[in-house]
């Protein structure tokens, strides 16, 4: 049987070439700012306030020239927080290429 969950958030993150720009205060580039904000504001802070927990799932789709699912059904825990912080290092995916957006 499937485990019960409280919520499932699907986040779409732009990782096109423009995310390399260094115009975000406190971050080395836009992508660094996104992963830091998601880790801190969408995972850690709600965990600390008791608003989210392991039964709340998060999936992340990265957009470049195509869409790629980089995290699927991750429980909202400090393990996810650490995974998001690691995404800042570009070892998993680097900003690059055009975006996939319709004008």
BELNOR-V822337 format. One record per residue. N is the residue number from 1. RES is the residue in one letter. SS is DSSP state (helix for helix, strand for strand, loop for the rest). PHI is phi in degrees with one decimal (NA if undefined). Layout:
# BELNOR-V822337
n-><N;N>
res-><RES;RES>
ss-><SS;SS>
phi-><PHI;PHI>
This chain:
# BELNOR-V822337
n-><1;2;3;4;5;6;7;8;9;10;11;12;13;14;15;16;17;18;19;20;21;22;23;24;25;26;27;28;29;30;31;32;33;34;35;36;37;38;39;40;41;42;43;44;45;46;47;48;49;50;51;52;53;54;55;56;57;58;59;60;61;62;63;64;65;66;67;68;69;70;71;72;73;74;75;76;77;78;79;80;81;82;83;84;85;86;87;88;89;90;91;92;93;94;95;96;97;98;99;100;101;102;103>
res-><X;X;X;X;X;X;X;X;X;X;X;X;X;X;X;X;X;X;X;X;X;X;X;X;X;X;X;X;X;X;X;X;X;X;X;X;X;X;X;X;X;X;X;X;X;X;X;X;X;X;X;X;X;X;X;X;X;X;X;X;X;X;X;X;X;X;X;X;X;X;X;X;X;X;X;X;X;X;X;X;X;X;X;X;X;X;X;X;X;X;X;X;X;X;X;X;X;X;X;X;X;X;X>
ss-><loop;loop;loop;loop;loop;loop;strand;strand;strand;strand;strand;strand;strand;strand;loop;loop;helix;helix;helix;helix;loop;loop;loop;loop;loop;loop;loop;loop;loop;helix;helix;helix;helix;helix;helix;helix;helix;helix;helix;helix;helix;helix;helix;helix;helix;helix;helix;helix;helix;loop;loop;loop;loop;loop;loop;strand;strand;strand;strand;strand;strand;strand;strand;loop;loop;loop;strand;strand;strand;strand;strand;strand;strand;strand;strand;loop;loop;helix;helix;helix;helix;helix;helix;helix;helix;helix;helix;loop;loop;loop;loop;loop;loop;loop;loop;loop;loop;loop;loop;loop;loop;loop;loop>
phi-><NA;-76.4;-70.5;-78.6;-129.8;-86.6;-156.4;-137.9;-101.2;-111.5;-105.5;-111.7;-115.6;-73.2;-127.3;-71.0;-55.5;-65.1;-74.6;-85.8;-61.6;-105.4;-113.0;-112.1;-59.1;82.6;-132.7;-75.4;-162.4;-60.7;-64.5;-58.6;-62.3;-65.0;-64.8;-65.1;-63.8;-62.7;-62.0;-76.1;-92.2;-100.2;-115.2;-64.8;-60.7;-63.6;-63.2;-64.1;-84.6;76.2;-86.8;-135.7;-158.5;-61.7;-87.2;-100.2;-102.1;-132.6;-119.0;-127.9;-110.6;-99.8;-106.9;-131.3;-76.5;-137.0;-95.7;-132.4;-79.7;-105.0;-143.6;-134.7;55.8;-80.3;-66.1;-78.3;-140.8;-67.9;-64.0;-63.8;-52.7;-63.8;-62.5;-67.1;-61.7;-65.8;-62.6;-62.0;-81.2;67.2;-74.7;-88.3;-152.5;-109.2;-64.2;175.0;75.6;-80.8;-81.1;-113.2;-125.4;-95.9;-65.4>
